[in-house]
Amino acid sequence: MGEKFSSNILNEAMRVTAEDIGTVLRAAGSRRVVLFGASECGPACIKFAVDDPSRVARLILFGALAKGCWSEDYPHALRASQYDAWSKHLIAQWGGPVGIEAFAPSLAGDQQARAWWAGLLRAASSPGGISAVLEAFRDADVRHLLPQIAVPTLVLHRRDDKAVRIAAGRDLASRIRDAQFVELDGNDHWFFAGDQQPVLEVIRRFTETLKP
């Protein structure tokens, strides 16, 4: 019963976020887009690409994973107990530069970057808000949607990502028909940290055949 209830919450959260993508595209007057889903945004972008493929010219997933927690048939993520312990730590320290060592280790020693990170977290969400997001992501599982993706897809993952194992990226790409998988050097989880030039170059090549 509890597992089913969590799944229903997740499906609703993912559905709402995917609908939000459509709302923004309509407001901007965009007919087709290159959809970029990094980290926990990956599942909602995957759902949108499956539900409304005519609006998606290309799908790019960065540092994403198909399932939030470990299971016997998915060993690429933290066990639920580990995830919950990490989540409680993150929530307790919210408002400071918590998590920067895992998400952006290349910036962890930079005091200006740490202050910026803390401000970004405070602006992005409250402790209660992020708690709900983390709970939904913990129960995420979009593996059943991956074979339904019909748009050209690029999966990017840094080889030594400290937050999401590269094995999760490989698994994600393997479940999407004709997906391109590119391993990048570095250990930053966020695309805007570390060496961004290789990220931009791969994306440029992936999208250069798009017609205006």
mmCIF file of the C-alpha atoms, coordinates in Angstrom:
data_MODEL
# 
_entry.id   MODEL 
# 
loop_
_atom_site.group_PDB 
_atom_site.id 
_atom_site.type_symbol 
_atom_site.label_atom_id 
_atom_site.label_alt_id 
_atom_site.label_comp_id 
_atom_site.label_asym_id 
_atom_site.label_entity_id 
_atom_site.label_seq_id 
_atom_site.pdbx_PDB_ins_code 
_atom_site.Cartn_x 
_atom_site.Cartn_y 
_atom_site.Cartn_z 
_atom_site.occupancy 
_atom_site.B_iso_or_equiv 
_atom_site.pdbx_formal_charge 
_atom_site.auth_seq_id 
_atom_site.auth_comp_id 
_atom_site.auth_asym_id 
_atom_site.auth_atom_id 
_atom_site.pdbx_PDB_model_num 
ATOM 1   C CA . MET A 1 1   ? 0.000  0.000  0.000   1.00 0.00 ? 1   MET A CA 1 
ATOM 2   C CA . GLY A 1 2   ? 2.767  2.460  0.994   1.00 0.00 ? 2   GLY A CA 1 
ATOM 3   C CA . GLU A 1 3   ? 4.775  1.652  -2.115  1.00 0.00 ? 3   GLU A CA 1 
ATOM 4   C CA . LYS A 1 4   ? 1.728  2.184  -4.320  1.00 0.00 ? 4   LYS A CA 1 
ATOM 5   C CA . PHE A 1 5   ? 0.954  5.456  -2.543  1.00 0.00 ? 5   PHE A CA 1 
ATOM 6   C CA . SER A 1 6   ? 4.517  6.736  -3.103  1.00 0.00 ? 6   SER A CA 1 
ATOM 7   C CA . SER A 1 7   ? 4.314  5.738  -6.754  1.00 0.00 ? 7   SER A CA 1 
ATOM 8   C CA . ASN A 1 8   ? 1.070  7.673  -7.161  1.00 0.00 ? 8   ASN A CA 1 
ATOM 9   C CA . ILE A 1 9   ? 2.660  10.767 -5.596  1.00 0.00 ? 9   ILE A CA 1 
ATOM 10  C CA . LEU A 1 10  ? 5.626  10.443 -7.911  1.00 0.00 ? 10  LEU A CA 1 
ATOM 11  C CA . ASN A 1 11  ? 3.488  10.005 -11.004 1.00 0.00 ? 11  ASN A CA 1 
ATOM 12  C CA . GLU A 1 12  ? 1.493  13.101 -10.063 1.00 0.00 ? 12  GLU A CA 1 
ATOM 13  C CA . ALA A 1 13  ? 4.642  15.159 -9.384  1.00 0.00 ? 13  ALA A CA 1 
ATOM 14  C CA . MET A 1 14  ? 6.219  14.065 -12.648 1.00 0.00 ? 14  MET A CA 1 
ATOM 15  C CA . ARG A 1 15  ? 2.990  14.699 -14.575 1.00 0.00 ? 15  ARG A CA 1 
ATOM 16  C CA . VAL A 1 16  ? 2.647  18.206 -13.156 1.00 0.00 ? 16  VAL A CA 1 
ATOM 17  C CA . THR A 1 17  ? 6.274  19.084 -13.922 1.00 0.00 ? 17  THR A CA 1 
ATOM 18  C CA . ALA A 1 18  ? 5.944  17.749 -17.469 1.00 0.00 ? 18  ALA A CA 1 
ATOM 19  C CA . GLU A 1 19  ? 2.771  19.816 -17.897 1.00 0.00 ? 19  GLU A CA 1 
ATOM 20  C CA . ASP A 1 20  ? 4.676  22.866 -16.626 1.00 0.00 ? 20  ASP A CA 1 
ATOM 21  C CA . ILE A 1 21  ? 7.189  22.379 -19.440 1.00 0.00 ? 21  ILE A CA 1 
ATOM 22  C CA . GLY A 1 22  ? 4.348  22.456 -21.959 1.00 0.00 ? 22  GLY A CA 1 
ATOM 23  C CA . THR A 1 23  ? 2.870  25.559 -20.332 1.00 0.00 ? 23  THR A CA 1 
ATOM 24  C CA . VAL A 1 24  ? 6.176  27.429 -20.586 1.00 0.00 ? 24  VAL A CA 1 
ATOM 25  C CA . LEU A 1 25  ? 6.643  26.409 -24.224 1.00 0.00 ? 25  LEU A CA 1 
ATOM 26  C CA . ARG A 1 26  ? 3.160  27.625 -25.146 1.00 0.00 ? 26  ARG A CA 1 
ATOM 27  C CA . ALA A 1 27  ? 3.704  30.907 -23.318 1.00 0.00 ? 27  ALA A CA 1 
ATOM 28  C CA . ALA A 1 28  ? 6.985  31.411 -25.168 1.00 0.00 ? 28  ALA A CA 1 
ATOM 29  C CA . GLY A 1 29  ? 5.415  30.516 -28.510 1.00 0.00 ? 29  GLY A CA 1 
ATOM 30  C CA . SER A 1 30  ? 7.865  27.645 -29.046 1.00 0.00 ? 30  SER A CA 1 
ATOM 31  C CA . ARG A 1 31  ? 6.719  24.909 -31.399 1.00 0.00 ? 31  ARG A CA 1 
ATOM 32  C CA . ARG A 1 32  ? 9.709  22.558 -31.017 1.00 0.00 ? 32  ARG A CA 1 
ATOM 33  C CA . VAL A 1 33  ? 12.633 22.671 -28.621 1.00 0.00 ? 33  VAL A CA 1 
ATOM 34  C CA . VAL A 1 34  ? 15.833 20.964 -27.632 1.00 0.00 ? 34  VAL A CA 1 
ATOM 35  C CA . LEU A 1 35  ? 14.886 19.728 -24.168 1.00 0.00 ? 35  LEU A CA 1 
ATOM 36  C CA . PHE A 1 36  ? 17.734 19.636 -21.621 1.00 0.00 ? 36  PHE A CA 1 
ATOM 37  C CA . GLY A 1 37  ? 17.120 17.612 -18.463 1.00 0.00 ? 37  GLY A CA 1 
ATOM 38  C CA . ALA A 1 38  ? 19.896 17.640 -15.862 1.00 0.00 ? 38  ALA A CA 1 
ATOM 39  C CA . SER A 1 39  ? 19.917 15.517 -12.718 1.00 0.00 ? 39  SER A CA 1 
ATOM 40  C CA . GLU A 1 40  ? 16.475 15.337 -11.053 1.00 0.00 ? 40  GLU A CA 1 
ATOM 41  C CA . CYS A 1 41  ? 14.899 17.191 -13.992 1.00 0.00 ? 41  CYS A CA 1 
ATOM 42  C CA . GLY A 1 42  ? 15.612 14.196 -16.220 1.00 0.00 ? 42  GLY A CA 1 
ATOM 43  C CA . PRO A 1 43  ? 12.481 12.155 -15.358 1.00 0.00 ? 43  PRO A CA 1 
ATOM 44  C CA . ALA A 1 44  ? 10.052 15.016 -16.114 1.00 0.00 ? 44  ALA A CA 1 
ATOM 45  C CA . CYS A 1 45  ? 11.808 15.769 -19.416 1.00 0.00 ? 45  CYS A CA 1 
ATOM 46  C CA . ILE A 1 46  ? 11.643 12.080 -20.301 1.00 0.00 ? 46  ILE A CA 1 
ATOM 47  C CA . LYS A 1 47  ? 7.897  12.041 -19.605 1.00 0.00 ? 47  LYS A CA 1 
ATOM 48  C CA . PHE A 1 48  ? 7.322  15.175 -21.679 1.00 0.00 ? 48  PHE A CA 1 
ATOM 49  C CA . ALA A 1 49  ? 9.315  13.732 -24.595 1.00 0.00 ? 49  ALA A CA 1 
ATOM 50  C CA . VAL A 1 50  ? 7.189  10.566 -24.455 1.00 0.00 ? 50  VAL A CA 1 
ATOM 51  C CA . ASP A 1 51  ? 3.855  12.355 -24.041 1.00 0.00 ? 51  ASP A CA 1 
ATOM 52  C CA . ASP A 1 52  ? 4.427  15.112 -26.603 1.00 0.00 ? 52  ASP A CA 1 
ATOM 53  C CA . PRO A 1 53  ? 7.214  14.064 -29.010 1.00 0.00 ? 53  PRO A CA 1 
ATOM 54  C CA . SER A 1 54  ? 6.079  16.493 -31.715 1.00 0.00 ? 54  SER A CA 1 
ATOM 55  C CA . ARG A 1 55  ? 7.250  19.359 -29.470 1.00 0.00 ? 55  ARG A CA 1 
ATOM 56  C CA . VAL A 1 56  ? 10.721 17.897 -28.866 1.00 0.00 ? 56  VAL A CA 1 
ATOM 57  C CA . ALA A 1 57  ? 13.337 18.146 -31.615 1.00 0.00 ? 57  ALA A CA 1 
ATOM 58  C CA . ARG A 1 58  ? 16.108 16.672 -29.456 1.00 0.00 ? 58  ARG A CA 1 
ATOM 59  C CA . LEU A 1 59  ? 16.357 15.361 -25.886 1.00 0.00 ? 59  LEU A CA 1 
ATOM 60  C CA . ILE A 1 60  ? 19.551 15.860 -23.878 1.00 0.00 ? 60  ILE A CA 1 
ATOM 61  C CA . LEU A 1 61  ? 19.976 14.237 -20.455 1.00 0.00 ? 61  LEU A CA 1 
ATOM 62  C CA . PHE A 1 62  ? 22.899 15.270 -18.258 1.00 0.00 ? 62  PHE A CA 1 
ATOM 63  C CA . GLY A 1 63  ? 23.899 13.503 -15.043 1.00 0.00 ? 63  GLY A CA 1 
ATOM 64  C CA . ALA A 1 64  ? 20.448 11.912 -14.937 1.00 0.00 ? 64  ALA A CA 1 
ATOM 65  C CA . LEU A 1 65  ? 19.289 8.508  -13.771 1.00 0.00 ? 65  LEU A CA 1 
ATOM 66  C CA . ALA A 1 66  ? 16.219 6.405  -14.427 1.00 0.00 ? 66  ALA A CA 1 
ATOM 67  C CA . LYS A 1 67  ? 15.550 5.347  -10.840 1.00 0.00 ? 67  LYS A CA 1 
ATOM 68  C CA . GLY A 1 68  ? 16.077 7.236  -7.609  1.00 0.00 ? 68  GLY A CA 1 
ATOM 69  C CA . CYS A 1 69  ? 17.051 4.367  -5.324  1.00 0.00 ? 69  CYS A CA 1 
ATOM 70  C CA . TRP A 1 70  ? 18.730 0.980  -5.349  1.00 0.00 ? 70  TRP A CA 1 
ATOM 71  C CA . SER A 1 71  ? 16.840 -2.223 -6.052  1.00 0.00 ? 71  SER A CA 1 
ATOM 72  C CA . GLU A 1 72  ? 17.962 -5.725 -6.917  1.00 0.00 ? 72  GLU A CA 1 
ATOM 73  C CA . ASP A 1 73  ? 17.524 -4.982 -10.616 1.00 0.00 ? 73  ASP A CA 1 
ATOM 74  C CA . TYR A 1 74  ? 18.976 -1.466 -10.319 1.00 0.00 ? 74  TYR A CA 1 
ATOM 75  C CA . PRO A 1 75  ? 22.292 -1.283 -8.408  1.00 0.00 ? 75  PRO A CA 1 
ATOM 76  C CA . HIS A 1 76  ? 23.295 2.150  -9.709  1.00 0.00 ? 76  HIS A CA 1 
ATOM 77  C CA . ALA A 1 77  ? 21.827 4.348  -6.956  1.00 0.00 ? 77  ALA A CA 1 
ATOM 78  C CA . LEU A 1 78  ? 21.897 4.726  -3.173  1.00 0.00 ? 78  LEU A CA 1 
ATOM 79  C CA . ARG A 1 79  ? 19.851 2.403  -1.020  1.00 0.00 ? 79  ARG A CA 1 
ATOM 80  C CA . ALA A 1 80  ? 16.748 4.046  0.427   1.00 0.00 ? 80  ALA A CA 1 
ATOM 81  C CA . SER A 1 81  ? 18.274 4.259  3.918   1.00 0.00 ? 81  SER A CA 1 
ATOM 82  C CA . GLN A 1 82  ? 21.402 5.941  2.533   1.00 0.00 ? 82  GLN A CA 1 
ATOM 83  C CA . TYR A 1 83  ? 19.322 8.329  0.457   1.00 0.00 ? 83  TYR A CA 1 
ATOM 84  C CA . ASP A 1 84  ? 17.148 9.273  3.435   1.00 0.00 ? 84  ASP A CA 1 
ATOM 85  C CA . ALA A 1 85  ? 20.216 9.956  5.618   1.00 0.00 ? 85  ALA A CA 1 
ATOM 86  C CA . TRP A 1 86  ? 21.709 12.169 2.892   1.00 0.00 ? 86  TRP A CA 1 
ATOM 87  C CA . SER A 1 87  ? 18.364 13.924 2.410   1.00 0.00 ? 87  SER A CA 1 
ATOM 88  C CA . LYS A 1 88  ? 18.020 14.701 6.132   1.00 0.00 ? 88  LYS A CA 1 
ATOM 89  C CA . HIS A 1 89  ? 21.530 16.164 6.179   1.00 0.00 ? 89  HIS A CA 1 
ATOM 90  C CA . LEU A 1 90  ? 20.775 18.318 3.143   1.00 0.00 ? 90  LEU A CA 1 
ATOM 91  C CA . ILE A 1 91  ? 17.536 19.643 4.632   1.00 0.00 ? 91  ILE A CA 1 
ATOM 92  C CA . ALA A 1 92  ? 19.102 20.317 8.037   1.00 0.00 ? 92  ALA A CA 1 
ATOM 93  C CA . GLN A 1 93  ? 21.871 22.406 6.467   1.00 0.00 ? 93  GLN A CA 1 
ATOM 94  C CA . TRP A 1 94  ? 19.663 24.125 3.869   1.00 0.00 ? 94  TRP A CA 1 
ATOM 95  C CA . GLY A 1 95  ? 20.539 27.790 3.445   1.00 0.00 ? 95  GLY A CA 1 
ATOM 96  C CA . GLY A 1 96  ? 24.268 27.173 3.624   1.00 0.00 ? 96  GLY A CA 1 
ATOM 97  C CA . PRO A 1 97  ? 26.482 25.765 0.856   1.00 0.00 ? 97  PRO A CA 1 
ATOM 98  C CA . VAL A 1 98  ? 25.384 22.227 1.682   1.00 0.00 ? 98  VAL A CA 1 
ATOM 99  C CA . GLY A 1 99  ? 26.101 19.570 -0.944  1.00 0.00 ? 99  GLY A CA 1 
ATOM 100 C CA . ILE A 1 100 ? 28.583 21.605 -2.949  1.00 0.00 ? 100 ILE A CA 1 
ATOM 101 C CA . GLU A 1 101 ? 31.315 19.036 -2.303  1.00 0.00 ? 101 GLU A CA 1 
ATOM 102 C CA . ALA A 1 102 ? 29.225 16.390 -4.078  1.00 0.00 ? 102 ALA A CA 1 
ATOM 103 C CA . PHE A 1 103 ? 27.480 18.479 -6.721  1.00 0.00 ? 103 PHE A CA 1 
ATOM 104 C CA . ALA A 1 104 ? 30.336 20.784 -7.683  1.00 0.00 ? 104 ALA A CA 1 
ATOM 105 C CA . PRO A 1 105 ? 33.623 19.660 -6.105  1.00 0.00 ? 105 PRO A CA 1 
ATOM 106 C CA . SER A 1 106 ? 35.630 21.920 -8.406  1.00 0.00 ? 106 SER A CA 1 
ATOM 107 C CA . LEU A 1 107 ? 33.952 24.901 -6.696  1.00 0.00 ? 107 LEU A CA 1 
ATOM 108 C CA . ALA A 1 108 ? 33.983 23.577 -3.126  1.00 0.00 ? 108 ALA A CA 1 
ATOM 109 C CA . GLY A 1 109 ? 37.120 25.475 -2.091  1.00 0.00 ? 109 GLY A CA 1 
ATOM 110 C CA . ASP A 1 110 ? 36.043 28.802 -3.585  1.00 0.00 ? 110 ASP A CA 1 
ATOM 111 C CA . GLN A 1 111 ? 34.463 31.030 -0.905  1.00 0.00 ? 111 GLN A CA 1 
ATOM 112 C CA . GLN A 1 112 ? 32.696 33.216 -3.459  1.00 0.00 ? 112 GLN A CA 1 
ATOM 113 C CA . ALA A 1 113 ? 31.252 30.126 -5.132  1.00 0.00 ? 113 ALA A CA 1 
ATOM 114 C CA . ARG A 1 114 ? 30.136 28.756 -1.759  1.00 0.00 ? 114 ARG A CA 1 
ATOM 115 C CA . ALA A 1 115 ? 28.312 31.992 -0.949  1.00 0.00 ? 115 ALA A CA 1 
ATOM 116 C CA . TRP A 1 116 ? 26.682 31.988 -4.398  1.00 0.00 ? 116 TRP A CA 1 
ATOM 117 C CA . TRP A 1 117 ? 25.648 28.352 -3.950  1.00 0.00 ? 117 TRP A CA 1 
ATOM 118 C CA . ALA A 1 118 ? 24.051 29.050 -0.559  1.00 0.00 ? 118 ALA A CA 1 
ATOM 119 C CA . GLY A 1 119 ? 22.121 31.989 -2.006  1.00 0.00 ? 119 GLY A CA 1 
ATOM 120 C CA . LEU A 1 120 ? 20.972 29.889 -4.948  1.00 0.00 ? 120 LEU A CA 1 
ATOM 121 C CA . LEU A 1 121 ? 19.598 27.202 -2.624  1.00 0.00 ? 121 LEU A CA 1 
ATOM 122 C CA . ARG A 1 122 ? 17.741 29.766 -0.503  1.00 0.00 ? 122 ARG A CA 1 
ATOM 123 C CA . ALA A 1 123 ? 16.224 31.356 -3.608  1.00 0.00 ? 123 ALA A CA 1 
ATOM 124 C CA . ALA A 1 124 ? 15.308 28.010 -5.164  1.00 0.00 ? 124 ALA A CA 1 
ATOM 125 C CA . SER A 1 125 ? 13.375 26.417 -2.325  1.00 0.00 ? 125 SER A CA 1 
ATOM 126 C CA . SER A 1 126 ? 12.551 26.238 1.365   1.00 0.00 ? 126 SER A CA 1 
ATOM 127 C CA . PRO A 1 127 ? 13.602 23.261 3.520   1.00 0.00 ? 127 PRO A CA 1 
ATOM 128 C CA . GLY A 1 128 ? 10.024 21.966 3.340   1.00 0.00 ? 128 GLY A CA 1 
ATOM 129 C CA . GLY A 1 129 ? 9.890  22.386 -0.418  1.00 0.00 ? 129 GLY A CA 1 
ATOM 130 C CA . ILE A 1 130 ? 13.145 20.597 -1.060  1.00 0.00 ? 130 ILE A CA 1 
ATOM 131 C CA . SER A 1 131 ? 12.071 17.808 1.299   1.00 0.00 ? 131 SER A CA 1 
ATOM 132 C CA . ALA A 1 132 ? 9.081  17.066 -0.955  1.00 0.00 ? 132 ALA A CA 1 
ATOM 133 C CA . VAL A 1 133 ? 11.254 17.180 -4.079  1.00 0.00 ? 133 VAL A CA 1 
ATOM 134 C CA . LEU A 1 134 ? 13.833 14.810 -2.589  1.00 0.00 ? 134 LEU A CA 1 
ATOM 135 C CA . GLU A 1 135 ? 11.135 12.404 -1.427  1.00 0.00 ? 135 GLU A CA 1 
ATOM 136 C CA . ALA A 1 136 ? 9.569  12.282 -4.892  1.00 0.00 ? 136 ALA A CA 1 
ATOM 137 C CA . PHE A 1 137 ? 12.944 11.812 -6.563  1.00 0.00 ? 137 PHE A CA 1 
ATOM 138 C CA . ARG A 1 138 ? 13.845 9.002  -4.157  1.00 0.00 ? 138 ARG A CA 1 
ATOM 139 C CA . ASP A 1 139 ? 10.839 7.036  -5.417  1.00 0.00 ? 139 ASP A CA 1 
ATOM 140 C CA . ALA A 1 140 ? 11.343 7.930  -9.079  1.00 0.00 ? 140 ALA A CA 1 
ATOM 141 C CA . ASP A 1 141 ? 11.405 5.148  -11.663 1.00 0.00 ? 141 ASP A CA 1 
ATOM 142 C CA . VAL A 1 142 ? 10.986 6.022  -15.338 1.00 0.00 ? 142 VAL A CA 1 
ATOM 143 C CA . ARG A 1 143 ? 12.546 2.887  -16.784 1.00 0.00 ? 143 ARG A CA 1 
ATOM 144 C CA . HIS A 1 144 ? 9.227  1.878  -18.328 1.00 0.00 ? 144 HIS A CA 1 
ATOM 145 C CA . LEU A 1 145 ? 9.148  5.147  -20.302 1.00 0.00 ? 145 LEU A CA 1 
ATOM 146 C CA . LEU A 1 146 ? 12.627 4.906  -21.805 1.00 0.00 ? 146 LEU A CA 1 
ATOM 147 C CA . PRO A 1 147 ? 11.818 2.435  -24.632 1.00 0.00 ? 147 PRO A CA 1 
ATOM 148 C CA . GLN A 1 148 ? 8.981  4.792  -25.661 1.00 0.00 ? 148 GLN A CA 1 
ATOM 149 C CA . ILE A 1 149 ? 11.283 7.736  -26.383 1.00 0.00 ? 149 ILE A CA 1 
ATOM 150 C CA . ALA A 1 150 ? 11.128 8.343  -30.129 1.00 0.00 ? 150 ALA A CA 1 
ATOM 151 C CA . VAL A 1 151 ? 13.167 11.553 -30.437 1.00 0.00 ? 151 VAL A CA 1 
ATOM 152 C CA . PRO A 1 152 ? 16.954 11.719 -30.971 1.00 0.00 ? 152 PRO A CA 1 
ATOM 153 C CA . THR A 1 153 ? 18.526 11.537 -27.516 1.00 0.00 ? 153 THR A CA 1 
ATOM 154 C CA . LEU A 1 154 ? 21.945 12.425 -26.137 1.00 0.00 ? 154 LEU A CA 1 
ATOM 155 C CA . VAL A 1 155 ? 23.009 11.215 -22.688 1.00 0.00 ? 155 VAL A CA 1 
ATOM 156 C CA . LEU A 1 156 ? 25.958 13.030 -21.095 1.00 0.00 ? 156 LEU A CA 1 
ATOM 157 C CA . HIS A 1 157 ? 27.691 12.009 -17.889 1.00 0.00 ? 157 HIS A CA 1 
ATOM 158 C CA . ARG A 1 158 ? 30.968 12.974 -16.257 1.00 0.00 ? 158 ARG A CA 1 
ATOM 159 C CA . ARG A 1 159 ? 33.124 9.948  -15.588 1.00 0.00 ? 159 ARG A CA 1 
ATOM 160 C CA . ASP A 1 160 ? 33.772 10.647 -11.882 1.00 0.00 ? 160 ASP A CA 1 
ATOM 161 C CA . ASP A 1 161 ? 30.454 12.325 -11.036 1.00 0.00 ? 161 ASP A CA 1 
ATOM 162 C CA . LYS A 1 162 ? 30.303 12.453 -7.215  1.00 0.00 ? 162 LYS A CA 1 
ATOM 163 C CA . ALA A 1 163 ? 26.504 12.621 -6.989  1.00 0.00 ? 163 ALA A CA 1 
ATOM 164 C CA . VAL A 1 164 ? 25.252 10.160 -9.627  1.00 0.00 ? 164 VAL A CA 1 
ATOM 165 C CA . ARG A 1 165 ? 27.340 7.184  -10.685 1.00 0.00 ? 165 ARG A CA 1 
ATOM 166 C CA . ILE A 1 166 ? 28.282 6.994  -14.323 1.00 0.00 ? 166 ILE A CA 1 
ATOM 167 C CA . ALA A 1 167 ? 26.856 3.465  -14.410 1.00 0.00 ? 167 ALA A CA 1 
ATOM 168 C CA . ALA A 1 168 ? 23.427 5.098  -14.027 1.00 0.00 ? 168 ALA A CA 1 
ATOM 169 C CA . GLY A 1 169 ? 24.085 7.172  -17.137 1.00 0.00 ? 169 GLY A CA 1 
ATOM 170 C CA . ARG A 1 170 ? 25.207 4.136  -19.122 1.00 0.00 ? 170 ARG A CA 1 
ATOM 171 C CA . ASP A 1 171 ? 22.093 2.242  -18.014 1.00 0.00 ? 171 ASP A CA 1 
ATOM 172 C CA . LEU A 1 172 ? 19.861 5.167  -18.965 1.00 0.00 ? 172 LEU A CA 1 
ATOM 173 C CA . ALA A 1 173 ? 21.307 5.383  -22.478 1.00 0.00 ? 173 ALA A CA 1 
ATOM 174 C CA . SER A 1 174 ? 21.125 1.621  -22.993 1.00 0.00 ? 174 SER A CA 1 
ATOM 175 C CA . ARG A 1 175 ? 17.334 1.671  -22.512 1.00 0.00 ? 175 ARG A CA 1 
ATOM 176 C CA . ILE A 1 176 ? 16.685 4.426  -25.089 1.00 0.00 ? 176 ILE A CA 1 
ATOM 177 C CA . ARG A 1 177 ? 16.606 3.381  -28.727 1.00 0.00 ? 177 ARG A CA 1 
ATOM 178 C CA . ASP A 1 178 ? 19.580 4.769  -30.705 1.00 0.00 ? 178 ASP A CA 1 
ATOM 179 C CA . ALA A 1 179 ? 20.625 7.081  -27.870 1.00 0.00 ? 179 ALA A CA 1 
ATOM 180 C CA . GLN A 1 180 ? 24.123 8.549  -27.995 1.00 0.00 ? 180 GLN A CA 1 
ATOM 181 C CA . PHE A 1 181 ? 26.090 8.198  -24.764 1.00 0.00 ? 181 PHE A CA 1 
ATOM 182 C CA . VAL A 1 182 ? 29.110 10.421 -24.130 1.00 0.00 ? 182 VAL A CA 1 
ATOM 183 C CA . GLU A 1 183 ? 31.420 10.127 -21.134 1.00 0.00 ? 183 GLU A CA 1 
ATOM 184 C CA . LEU A 1 184 ? 33.047 13.400 -20.144 1.00 0.00 ? 184 LEU A CA 1 
ATOM 185 C CA . ASP A 1 185 ? 36.065 13.995 -17.930 1.00 0.00 ? 185 ASP A CA 1 
ATOM 186 C CA . GLY A 1 186 ? 35.541 15.519 -14.498 1.00 0.00 ? 186 GLY A CA 1 
ATOM 187 C CA . ASN A 1 187 ? 33.734 14.911 -11.228 1.00 0.00 ? 187 ASN A CA 1 
ATOM 188 C CA . ASP A 1 188 ? 31.204 17.760 -11.134 1.00 0.00 ? 188 ASP A CA 1 
ATOM 189 C CA . HIS A 1 189 ? 27.545 16.773 -11.232 1.00 0.00 ? 189 HIS A CA 1 
ATOM 190 C CA . TRP A 1 190 ? 26.245 20.134 -12.404 1.00 0.00 ? 190 TRP A CA 1 
ATOM 191 C CA . PHE A 1 191 ? 26.900 21.024 -16.025 1.00 0.00 ? 191 PHE A CA 1 
ATOM 192 C CA . PHE A 1 192 ? 27.760 24.634 -15.157 1.00 0.00 ? 192 PHE A CA 1 
ATOM 193 C CA . ALA A 1 193 ? 30.664 23.583 -12.918 1.00 0.00 ? 193 ALA A CA 1 
ATOM 194 C CA . GLY A 1 194 ? 34.021 22.275 -14.073 1.00 0.00 ? 194 GLY A CA 1 
ATOM 195 C CA . ASP A 1 195 ? 35.092 22.258 -17.707 1.00 0.00 ? 195 ASP A CA 1 
ATOM 196 C CA . GLN A 1 196 ? 32.028 23.319 -19.663 1.00 0.00 ? 196 GLN A CA 1 
ATOM 197 C CA . GLN A 1 197 ? 33.629 23.503 -23.113 1.00 0.00 ? 197 GLN A CA 1 
ATOM 198 C CA . PRO A 1 198 ? 33.428 19.742 -23.851 1.00 0.00 ? 198 PRO A CA 1 
ATOM 199 C CA . VAL A 1 199 ? 29.762 19.799 -22.803 1.00 0.00 ? 199 VAL A CA 1 
ATOM 200 C CA . LEU A 1 200 ? 28.990 22.647 -25.184 1.00 0.00 ? 200 LEU A CA 1 
ATOM 201 C CA . GLU A 1 201 ? 30.958 21.055 -28.020 1.00 0.00 ? 201 GLU A CA 1 
ATOM 202 C CA . VAL A 1 202 ? 29.110 17.728 -27.801 1.00 0.00 ? 202 VAL A CA 1 
ATOM 203 C CA . ILE A 1 203 ? 25.756 19.531 -27.662 1.00 0.00 ? 203 ILE A CA 1 
ATOM 204 C CA . ARG A 1 204 ? 26.722 21.677 -30.650 1.00 0.00 ? 204 ARG A CA 1 
ATOM 205 C CA . ARG A 1 205 ? 27.516 18.593 -32.735 1.00 0.00 ? 205 ARG A CA 1 
ATOM 206 C CA . PHE A 1 206 ? 24.305 16.898 -31.633 1.00 0.00 ? 206 PHE A CA 1 
ATOM 207 C CA . THR A 1 207 ? 22.137 19.845 -32.626 1.00 0.00 ? 207 THR A CA 1 
ATOM 208 C CA . GLU A 1 208 ? 23.952 21.214 -35.686 1.00 0.00 ? 208 GLU A CA 1 
ATOM 209 C CA . THR A 1 209 ? 21.753 19.300 -38.137 1.00 0.00 ? 209 THR A CA 1 
ATOM 210 C CA . LEU A 1 210 ? 18.573 20.942 -36.818 1.00 0.00 ? 210 LEU A CA 1 
ATOM 211 C CA . LYS A 1 211 ? 16.800 23.132 -39.323 1.00 0.00 ? 211 LYS A CA 1 
ATOM 212 C CA . PRO A 1 212 ? 15.816 26.640 -38.151 1.00 0.00 ? 212 PRO A CA 1 
# 
